[in-house]
Amino acid sequence: MKKFKIFGGLVMLLMSSMAYSQTQGIAYTAVGKGVATTFLTDYHSLGINSSALGWGSGFEDKKFTFGTTELSMGISSPSLDKTRLKNAMMGIKNQMTGNGNGFNFEQQREAAGDYAESGIAVNASFNWFGASYQSEKFGGIAFSVNEHYDWFSQLNEQTTDIIFRGKLSSVFDSLTIAMNGDTTTISNRENISNDTLAAVINGEINNPLLVSDITRGSRVKFLWNRHFNIGYGRKILGDPDKFALYAGVGARYIQSVAMFDMDSNNDGLSVNAAVSPFFNINFGTGQNSSNSGVMPESVGKGFGLDFSASVVLFDKIRLAAAVNNIGSVTYKRDAYSVQDTLLGTYRLPGLDNAAIPEIMNELSDVGGLLRFEEQEEIVISNPANFRLGGSIAMFDKKLNVGFDVVAPFNKDNPGSLQNAVVSFGGDIRPIKWLQLSAGYFGGGAYEHNIPVGVNFILKGGAYEFGISSRDALSFFLKDANSISTAFGVARIRF
């Protein structure tokens, strides 16, 4: 656990200033305008629109592009305001770094009320390294290595109450108390003193209920993947000054660090899980295998494929369509599924902070709601998507505006969008070295968002850096439903 805190602390230093799968990837320049399909041309286009690699870098004398230390992250909820989202972010930070105080009984009750049925989405992408080469004859080829972290949870009132208040939850009819060497049972009611609550050893349901009945309507989708990407795009025919057709392909090798897929509905309870031992979760079937490194080791491996096509008209209008991440990941290490059992007694104390990923720990730990059984193999389809986008360049390409539509192939796959996301946006360069971006998007796990960004382009594109946000409203409105940031500090072309 110490290794996790050290690694988490380093990550949070980058994040300190997480959107069920954002639609702009790791490209901080696209996050600031909300559109990406026809705006990204180098290694940023991997997993977005690989045919854009054939368009060139956008700078006539620059064929190579390198980048590193690029981060995009956000947290959003349709019904939690900015203050509560900040509390959730602080809980994640405290969990990773080992700092901060836990909830008291009243705070546990308040947290349960905050998160019941809210629906919370957390996303982060980090680019370790990216590089591309683009020329008119050859086309474009690109490589990148990046991390993708996606969390979505939406819990019914009963499940939320148990997770945050544990054995004190109102779901339980009676409480067993151990005081001064004596054990007694009392009715679970309001206004029990804190001294008595501190002495509770378990909560009990007089008529045990199936876990599927207690959790019905609850969903938890968690995915942390490491992608090793490659892509190639080039012109197939035509002249971009009139009409040109481009095509692209991409592929990735996927190392999965964690997958947790819970869905409880009228058809029953379904849970698949495979989580790196780095997280130190005991699924109740014996201790997980050990993690030997500082970074979390993978528990699943797989592949994804991308296909895209685009046209350029009059060197001003760009239209593109793409399908991305078709494939799956196979988990053969620390892989589990769940059994639906009766719940009569509960001993866990509930969460003592607002760290969203701790929900997974509370569900899975020994004595928690879920009963796991080990599996030899679990295969999970990738969070594939379909994209359609277009843009137009005006005023000697100083102003670019466009649209994106991004839809999931299957919203039930961990890491997938929940619904289609529609966005409009663009950028303007009032002077050569300054690019300002803005836009609008909504759908998926998002409400109404106004992305903004600023990018500094120095020495004719030789070096650039910038920062952006998925929602400018969060800077000004207390009841804004998202917090996000994205930045890049080292983009080089030559």
Backbone torsions as a table, in degrees:
resi	resn	phi	psi	omega
1	MET	NA	-30.0	179.2
2	LYS	-62.3	-40.7	178.9
3	LYS	-61.1	-40.3	-180.0
4	PHE	-62.1	-41.6	-179.2
5	LYS	-67.0	-38.5	178.7
6	ILE	-64.8	-49.9	179.5
7	PHE	-62.1	-45.1	179.9
8	GLY	-62.1	-37.6	178.5
9	GLY	-62.3	-41.2	177.5
10	LEU	-63.9	-42.3	178.3
11	VAL	-62.0	-43.9	-176.7
12	MET	-68.5	-26.7	174.1
13	LEU	-62.3	-35.5	176.8
14	LEU	-73.5	-30.4	-172.3
15	MET	-95.5	-5.5	-162.5
16	SER	-62.6	-16.7	-177.8
17	SER	-66.6	NA	NA
18	MET	NA	NA	NA
19	ALA	NA	80.8	-176.7
20	TYR	-65.6	90.7	-177.8
21	SER	62.7	93.2	178.5
22	GLN	-63.0	160.7	-173.0
23	THR	-103.8	3.1	-178.5
24	GLN	-110.8	7.5	179.2
25	GLY	62.7	-143.4	-177.7
26	ILE	-92.1	2.4	-173.5
27	ALA	-78.3	103.0	-179.9
28	TYR	-63.8	-27.9	178.7
29	THR	-67.0	-34.5	178.9
30	ALA	-79.0	-32.3	178.7
31	VAL	-57.7	-37.2	-177.5
32	GLY	-70.2	-14.5	177.2
33	LYS	-119.6	-8.5	176.1
34	GLY	79.2	-3.5	179.9
35	VAL	-124.5	147.2	-174.0
36	ALA	-141.3	-32.0	-166.3
37	THR	-55.5	-42.8	-179.3
38	THR	-111.4	17.3	-179.2
39	PHE	-112.4	-15.7	-177.1
40	LEU	-105.0	133.2	-173.4
41	THR	-126.3	-21.4	-177.4
42	ASP	-102.5	-143.2	-178.7
43	TYR	-61.2	-18.8	175.0
44	HIS	-62.0	-24.3	-177.4
45	SER	-76.6	-10.0	178.3
46	LEU	-62.5	129.7	-177.0
47	GLY	79.2	-1.3	179.0
48	ILE	-115.9	-64.1	-178.5
49	ASN	-159.5	87.1	-174.9
50	SER	-66.7	-20.4	177.7
51	SER	-63.6	-23.1	-180.0
52	ALA	-67.3	-15.5	175.9
53	LEU	-61.7	-24.8	178.3
54	GLY	-78.1	-8.2	-177.3
55	TRP	-80.6	-14.4	-173.0
56	GLY	92.5	172.2	-175.0
57	SER	-79.0	-13.1	-175.3
58	GLY	92.6	-4.3	177.6
59	PHE	-127.6	117.2	-168.6
60	GLU	-56.4	-37.7	-175.9
61	ASP	-98.1	12.9	-178.0
62	LYS	-119.0	118.7	179.8
63	LYS	-109.9	-25.9	-178.8
64	PHE	-106.7	138.2	175.0
65	THR	-131.4	130.2	177.0
66	PHE	-126.1	149.5	177.5
67	GLY	-157.2	152.0	175.6
68	THR	-156.4	170.0	178.1
69	THR	54.0	57.0	175.7
70	GLU	-117.2	130.3	-174.2
71	LEU	-133.5	138.7	172.2
72	SER	-136.6	132.9	-178.9
73	MET	-154.9	156.4	178.6
74	GLY	-166.3	158.0	173.8
75	ILE	-133.1	136.4	-178.2
76	SER	-148.1	156.8	177.4
77	SER	-157.0	134.6	179.4
78	PRO	-63.4	-22.2	-172.3
79	SER	-126.6	0.6	175.4
80	LEU	-102.3	137.8	-179.5
81	ASP	-85.2	179.2	-173.7
82	LYS	-61.4	-37.8	-178.9
83	THR	-62.9	-45.1	-179.6
84	ARG	-69.3	-34.4	176.4
85	LEU	-66.6	-38.2	176.3
86	LYS	-63.2	-38.1	176.6
87	ASN	-61.8	-39.9	178.4
88	ALA	-65.5	-41.5	178.1
89	MET	-63.6	-40.4	178.7
90	MET	-65.3	-35.8	177.1
91	GLY	-63.4	-41.1	177.2
92	ILE	-62.8	-44.7	-178.8
93	LYS	-63.4	-44.2	179.8
94	ASN	-64.3	-37.7	178.9
95	GLN	-62.7	-43.1	-176.4
96	MET	-72.5	-36.8	-174.8
97	THR	-95.7	-10.5	179.4
98	GLY	78.7	16.6	-180.0
99	ASN	-104.2	168.0	173.6
100	GLY	93.7	158.6	-179.7
101	ASN	-98.8	154.0	179.8
102	GLY	-82.2	173.4	177.0
103	PHE	-71.0	148.9	163.2
104	ASN	-93.4	-177.4	-174.8
105	PHE	-60.1	-43.0	-178.6
106	GLU	-67.8	-38.5	179.1
107	GLN	-67.7	-34.1	175.1
108	GLN	-62.4	-41.4	178.8
109	ARG	-64.1	-42.9	-179.6
110	GLU	-65.5	-41.4	179.8
111	ALA	-62.9	-40.5	178.0
112	ALA	-60.7	-40.4	178.1
113	GLY	-67.0	-37.5	-179.3
114	ASP	-64.2	-43.9	-168.6
115	TYR	-96.3	-9.6	179.3
116	ALA	-59.2	120.8	173.9
117	GLU	59.2	16.6	-176.3
118	SER	-72.6	-47.0	-171.4
119	GLY	82.4	108.3	-176.8
120	ILE	-126.1	134.3	179.5
121	ALA	-124.2	133.5	179.6
122	VAL	-128.3	134.5	-179.9
123	ASN	-141.7	139.9	171.9
124	ALA	-146.3	139.2	174.3
125	SER	-131.4	136.6	-179.6
126	PHE	-133.5	128.9	179.3
127	ASN	-97.0	114.7	176.1
128	TRP	-73.9	-42.3	-176.1
129	PHE	-163.6	140.4	174.7
130	GLY	-144.9	144.7	179.6
131	ALA	-151.5	148.6	177.6
132	SER	-148.8	152.7	172.8
133	TYR	-127.7	131.1	-176.9
134	GLN	-139.3	130.7	175.0
135	SER	-146.5	159.9	-176.0
136	GLU	-65.0	-39.6	-178.8
137	LYS	-74.2	-49.2	-174.0
138	PHE	-78.3	-31.1	-168.4
139	GLY	94.0	-146.1	-179.1
140	GLY	-137.1	141.6	175.4
141	ILE	-130.9	143.3	-175.0
142	ALA	-145.2	152.5	176.4
143	PHE	-133.9	151.5	172.1
144	SER	-161.1	155.9	174.6
145	VAL	-129.6	121.3	-178.0
146	ASN	-148.1	163.2	178.9
147	GLU	-108.1	142.0	176.0
148	HIS	-131.3	126.2	-178.1
149	TYR	-122.6	119.9	-179.5
150	ASP	-131.6	128.0	178.0
151	TRP	-130.9	135.4	169.9
152	PHE	-141.6	131.8	175.4
153	SER	-140.5	138.2	173.9
154	GLN	-143.1	110.2	-171.6
155	LEU	-113.2	145.6	174.5
156	ASN	-74.7	173.1	-172.8
157	GLU	-63.3	-40.9	-179.0
158	GLN	-65.2	-45.7	-179.1
159	THR	-63.4	-42.7	178.1
160	THR	-60.7	-43.3	-178.7
161	ASP	-62.1	-41.5	179.6
162	ILE	-68.9	-43.7	-176.9
163	ILE	-63.1	-41.6	-176.5
164	PHE	-87.5	-31.1	-176.2
165	ARG	-109.6	-7.8	174.0
166	GLY	57.9	-131.1	-176.7
167	LYS	-65.9	-12.0	178.7
168	LEU	-92.3	1.1	-176.1
169	SER	-57.7	147.7	177.7
170	SER	-68.1	-10.3	175.8
171	VAL	-63.3	-29.4	-176.4
172	PHE	-88.6	133.9	-177.3
173	ASP	-75.5	-33.4	-175.9
174	SER	-138.6	159.1	-179.3
175	LEU	-123.8	135.3	176.0
176	THR	-96.2	127.4	-173.7
177	ILE	-120.0	136.9	175.0
178	ALA	-116.7	112.0	180.0
179	MET	-138.4	130.8	176.8
180	ASN	54.4	37.9	177.0
181	GLY	82.3	-2.9	179.8
182	ASP	-108.5	146.1	177.4
183	THR	-116.6	125.2	179.8
184	THR	-133.4	163.4	177.9
185	THR	-120.3	130.2	179.2
186	ILE	-124.9	161.5	176.7
187	SER	-72.3	139.7	177.7
188	ASN	-81.1	114.9	-173.9
189	ARG	-145.3	174.8	176.3
190	GLU	-73.3	161.5	171.8
191	ASN	64.3	31.6	171.0
192	ILE	-80.2	137.3	-176.1
193	SER	-64.2	154.0	179.5
194	ASN	-63.7	-33.3	177.7
195	ASP	-63.0	-40.0	179.1
196	THR	-70.3	-43.0	178.5
197	LEU	-60.3	-36.5	179.7
198	ALA	-67.4	-20.7	-178.0
199	ALA	-94.3	-0.5	-179.4
200	VAL	-69.3	130.5	177.7
201	ILE	-104.9	-22.3	172.8
202	ASN	-165.9	157.0	173.1
203	GLY	-105.8	150.1	-176.2
204	GLU	-133.4	142.8	172.2
205	ILE	-103.2	122.1	-176.2
206	ASN	-59.2	-40.4	175.5
207	ASN	-116.6	95.3	-174.7
208	PRO	-49.7	144.8	-178.3
209	LEU	-116.2	150.2	172.8
210	LEU	-67.0	141.4	178.3
211	VAL	-59.0	-35.3	178.6
212	SER	-62.6	-32.6	177.3
213	ASP	-73.1	-39.5	-179.4
214	ILE	-67.1	-39.1	-172.6
215	THR	-95.7	-0.2	-173.2
216	ARG	-52.6	129.0	-177.4
217	GLY	95.0	1.2	-178.7
218	SER	-100.4	143.0	178.5
219	ARG	-139.7	138.5	172.0
220	VAL	-135.2	122.4	179.9
221	LYS	-127.5	117.3	-177.0
222	PHE	-133.8	132.8	179.7
223	LEU	-147.0	129.0	173.3
224	TRP	-128.7	108.1	-177.4
225	ASN	-120.8	147.7	172.2
226	ARG	-109.3	124.1	-175.3
227	HIS	-109.6	132.2	170.5
228	PHE	-110.3	101.6	-168.3
229	ASN	-102.0	148.5	170.5
230	ILE	-145.1	144.6	179.9
231	GLY	-153.8	156.5	178.9
232	TYR	-142.2	136.9	177.5
233	GLY	-143.4	148.3	178.8
234	ARG	-159.3	166.5	176.5
235	LYS	-75.1	134.7	178.7
236	ILE	-93.3	-42.1	179.7
237	LEU	-163.4	163.0	172.0
238	GLY	95.2	-175.3	-179.4
239	ASP	-128.3	122.5	-177.9
240	PRO	-60.8	-18.6	176.3
241	ASP	-71.6	-17.9	177.9
242	LYS	-123.6	-70.1	177.8
243	PHE	-152.1	128.3	177.6
244	ALA	-139.5	138.4	179.6
245	LEU	-109.0	133.0	-179.6
246	TYR	-123.9	152.4	175.9
247	ALA	-137.8	154.1	-179.7
248	GLY	-150.1	153.2	175.1
249	VAL	-133.4	152.7	177.6
250	GLY	-146.8	158.8	178.0
251	ALA	-149.3	156.6	176.6
252	ARG	-146.0	143.5	169.1
253	TYR	-96.2	129.3	-172.7
254	ILE	-113.0	127.1	167.5
255	GLN	-108.3	119.4	-178.2
256	SER	-98.5	124.4	179.3
257	VAL	-86.1	-33.6	-178.0
258	ALA	-158.3	143.2	174.5
259	MET	-145.7	127.3	175.9
260	PHE	-137.7	117.6	-172.8
261	ASP	-129.5	99.1	-179.4
262	MET	-116.9	131.6	177.0
263	ASP	-144.2	118.5	179.0
264	SER	-119.1	116.0	-177.1
265	ASN	-142.5	-166.0	-177.6
266	ASN	-65.0	-18.9	178.3
267	ASP	-86.5	-5.9	179.0
268	GLY	123.9	-165.8	-176.9
269	LEU	-109.4	128.2	177.9
270	SER	-129.6	126.2	177.8
271	VAL	-140.3	127.9	168.6
272	ASN	-123.3	139.4	-177.5
273	ALA	-147.2	142.1	171.3
274	ALA	-152.3	107.6	-172.3
275	VAL	-127.0	132.5	-179.6
276	SER	-54.5	140.5	176.7
277	PRO	-61.1	-13.4	174.6
278	PHE	-52.6	-32.0	-177.3
279	PHE	-83.1	-10.7	175.8
280	ASN	58.2	45.2	176.1
281	ILE	-97.2	129.1	176.4
282	ASN	-99.9	113.2	-177.9
283	PHE	-82.1	10.3	175.1
284	GLY	81.6	6.3	179.8
285	THR	-115.0	16.5	-174.4
286	GLY	117.4	165.3	-176.4
287	GLN	-72.5	139.2	175.9
288	ASN	-62.5	160.7	173.2
289	SER	-63.7	160.6	-173.1
290	SER	-86.7	155.9	176.2
291	ASN	-100.5	126.2	-172.0
292	SER	-94.8	-13.4	-175.6
293	GLY	-115.5	179.0	177.0
294	VAL	-76.2	-38.4	176.1
295	MET	-83.8	149.4	178.6
296	PRO	-64.0	132.7	179.5
297	GLU	-80.5	155.5	-177.6
298	SER	-80.0	151.0	176.2
299	VAL	-117.5	-3.8	179.3
300	GLY	-150.3	153.3	179.7
301	LYS	-135.8	146.2	180.0
302	GLY	-168.5	-170.2	-176.6
303	PHE	-139.0	156.9	174.2
304	GLY	-140.2	147.5	-179.0
305	LEU	-124.8	144.3	178.9
306	ASP	-122.7	143.5	175.3
307	PHE	-137.9	135.5	-176.7
308	SER	-150.9	158.5	176.0
309	ALA	-147.0	150.7	-179.2
310	SER	-152.9	161.3	175.0
311	VAL	-130.3	148.3	174.0
312	VAL	-121.1	127.0	-178.1
313	LEU	-116.5	125.6	174.1
314	PHE	56.7	24.3	179.9
315	ASP	57.8	20.3	-178.1
316	LYS	-130.8	-35.3	-175.4
317	ILE	-106.0	132.3	178.2
318	ARG	-126.9	131.9	176.3
319	LEU	-128.0	139.9	-177.0
320	ALA	-149.9	150.4	173.5
321	ALA	-137.4	145.8	-177.1
322	ALA	-153.2	148.5	166.2
323	VAL	-118.4	132.5	-172.2
324	ASN	-129.7	145.2	171.3
325	ASN	67.8	38.8	174.1
326	ILE	-74.6	121.1	-179.0
327	GLY	155.4	-160.4	-177.1
328	SER	-157.0	167.6	175.3
329	VAL	-121.5	135.7	177.9
330	THR	-106.2	128.1	-179.4
331	TYR	-107.3	121.0	179.2
332	LYS	-124.2	3.2	-178.5
333	ARG	-126.8	128.9	178.6
334	ASP	53.2	45.6	-178.0
335	ALA	-103.9	134.6	-174.8
336	TYR	-141.0	152.1	167.1
337	SER	-124.0	175.2	-170.9
338	VAL	-116.6	152.2	172.5
339	GLN	-105.9	141.4	175.0
340	ASP	-85.9	117.5	-176.1
341	THR	-128.0	169.3	174.9
342	LEU	-81.8	138.9	175.3
343	LEU	-109.8	118.5	178.3
344	GLY	-121.0	-33.4	-177.7
345	THR	-131.8	143.5	-178.4
346	TYR	-139.5	130.4	-174.1
347	ARG	-114.2	-14.2	-175.9
348	LEU	-71.1	148.1	-175.7
349	PRO	-80.1	-11.7	-175.4
350	GLY	91.1	168.1	-176.9
351	LEU	-67.5	140.7	177.6
352	ASP	-108.1	13.2	173.9
353	ASN	-156.7	176.1	-176.1
354	ALA	-97.9	20.6	179.5
355	ALA	-68.7	111.1	-172.9
356	ILE	-56.9	-43.5	-179.7
357	PRO	-63.0	-17.8	178.1
358	GLU	-65.3	-18.1	175.0
359	ILE	-56.0	-42.4	179.6
360	MET	-62.4	-43.3	178.8
361	ASN	-62.3	-43.3	-177.6
362	GLU	-65.5	-37.6	178.4
363	LEU	-68.9	-33.9	-168.2
364	SER	-98.7	-21.0	-173.3
365	ASP	-64.5	160.5	178.3
366	VAL	-57.4	128.0	-178.1
367	GLY	87.2	1.7	178.5
368	GLY	-79.2	-169.5	-176.8
369	LEU	-67.6	-36.8	-170.1
370	LEU	-98.7	144.3	177.2
371	ARG	-115.0	115.3	-172.6
372	PHE	-100.3	153.1	170.3
373	GLU	-131.9	137.8	-174.9
374	GLU	-69.5	143.4	180.0
375	GLN	-120.5	147.0	176.8
376	GLU	-71.5	-34.2	-175.4
377	GLU	-158.6	137.6	173.3
378	ILE	-131.5	130.7	178.7
379	VAL	-112.2	125.1	-178.3
380	ILE	-123.1	127.3	178.1
381	SER	-67.3	146.6	178.7
382	ASN	-67.5	156.6	173.9
383	PRO	-76.2	72.5	-177.3
384	ALA	-73.4	156.5	179.2
385	ASN	-145.8	163.0	174.4
386	PHE	-115.7	137.0	-178.3
387	ARG	-127.0	142.8	171.7
388	LEU	-137.5	128.8	-178.1
389	GLY	-148.8	160.5	177.9
390	GLY	-154.9	156.4	178.8
391	SER	-156.9	162.3	177.4
392	ILE	-136.7	137.8	178.0
393	ALA	-100.6	136.0	-177.5
394	MET	-134.3	164.5	177.1
395	PHE	51.7	56.4	178.6
396	ASP	58.6	39.3	176.8
397	LYS	65.1	18.1	175.5
398	LYS	-80.0	-21.5	177.5
399	LEU	-125.2	127.8	177.8
400	ASN	-128.8	127.5	178.3
401	VAL	-130.9	151.3	-178.9
402	GLY	-168.7	-173.3	-178.6
403	PHE	-138.0	159.8	174.4
404	ASP	-138.2	143.8	167.1
405	VAL	-129.3	121.6	-179.3
406	VAL	-125.8	126.2	-176.5
407	ALA	-131.2	147.2	179.8
408	PRO	-80.5	149.8	170.6
409	PHE	-73.3	-42.2	179.0
410	ASN	-148.5	108.5	-174.8
411	LYS	-68.7	-12.7	-179.8
412	ASP	-80.1	-13.9	178.5
413	ASN	-73.3	135.2	178.4
414	PRO	-55.1	136.5	-179.7
415	GLY	89.0	-5.0	-176.6
416	SER	-83.0	156.1	167.7
417	LEU	-62.0	151.1	177.0
418	GLN	-85.5	-32.2	177.5
419	ASN	-149.9	173.3	177.4
420	ALA	-63.5	143.2	175.9
421	VAL	-112.5	126.8	179.5
422	VAL	-112.4	132.4	-177.9
423	SER	-140.7	153.1	176.1
424	PHE	-135.2	142.3	179.6
425	GLY	177.2	-174.1	179.7
426	GLY	178.0	-170.2	179.9
427	ASP	-142.1	158.7	178.8
428	ILE	-137.3	141.9	178.1
429	ARG	-118.3	89.5	-179.1
430	PRO	-65.1	-30.6	173.1
431	ILE	-136.4	161.6	-170.3
432	LYS	-56.8	-36.5	-171.7
433	TRP	-96.2	3.5	-176.5
434	LEU	-127.7	127.5	176.1
435	GLN	-122.7	122.3	178.5
436	LEU	-108.4	138.2	-176.2
437	SER	-127.5	150.8	175.0
438	ALA	-162.1	162.6	180.0
439	GLY	-176.3	-164.1	177.8
440	TYR	-149.3	140.1	169.6
441	PHE	-151.7	156.7	178.2
442	GLY	-157.4	164.9	-177.3
443	GLY	111.1	179.5	-177.3
444	GLY	60.3	-129.4	176.3
445	ALA	-94.6	8.4	-176.9
446	TYR	-96.8	150.2	167.5
447	GLU	-91.0	-129.2	177.8
448	HIS	-99.6	120.9	-174.9
449	ASN	-124.2	142.1	177.6
450	ILE	-118.5	92.8	179.2
451	PRO	-73.1	148.7	176.2
452	VAL	-142.8	154.5	178.5
453	GLY	-162.5	160.6	175.4
454	VAL	-136.8	135.4	-178.4
455	ASN	-133.3	132.9	-179.7
456	PHE	-104.1	122.2	-175.7
457	ILE	-115.8	108.4	-171.1
458	LEU	-108.2	151.4	175.5
459	LYS	51.8	50.2	176.1
460	GLY	64.5	30.1	179.0
461	GLY	95.5	1.4	-178.5
462	ALA	-66.3	-30.1	179.8
463	TYR	-146.0	138.8	176.6
464	GLU	-147.2	152.3	176.2
465	PHE	-154.6	158.9	-179.1
466	GLY	-176.1	-179.2	-179.4
467	ILE	-146.7	150.2	-179.5
468	SER	-152.1	168.4	177.1
469	SER	-135.3	145.2	178.7
470	ARG	-74.6	-16.7	-177.4
471	ASP	-154.0	103.2	178.7
472	ALA	-65.4	-24.5	-178.3
473	LEU	-60.7	-27.6	-177.9
474	SER	-67.1	-18.9	177.8
475	PHE	-75.6	-23.4	-170.2
476	PHE	-117.7	-26.8	-174.4
477	LEU	-107.1	130.7	178.5
478	LYS	-67.3	-34.1	-177.4
479	ASP	-93.7	19.2	175.0
480	ALA	-62.4	148.4	-171.8
481	ASN	-103.9	14.3	178.7
482	SER	-153.8	155.5	173.0
483	ILE	-134.8	132.9	-178.7
484	SER	-155.9	163.0	172.4
485	THR	-156.1	155.4	173.9
486	ALA	-152.1	140.9	179.2
487	PHE	-155.2	160.8	173.5
488	GLY	-141.7	138.9	-175.9
489	VAL	-121.1	-4.7	-174.4
490	ALA	-148.3	79.4	174.4
491	ARG	-115.2	122.7	-173.6
492	ILE	-128.4	138.9	175.8
493	ARG	-129.5	148.7	172.8
494	PHE	-158.2	NA	NA
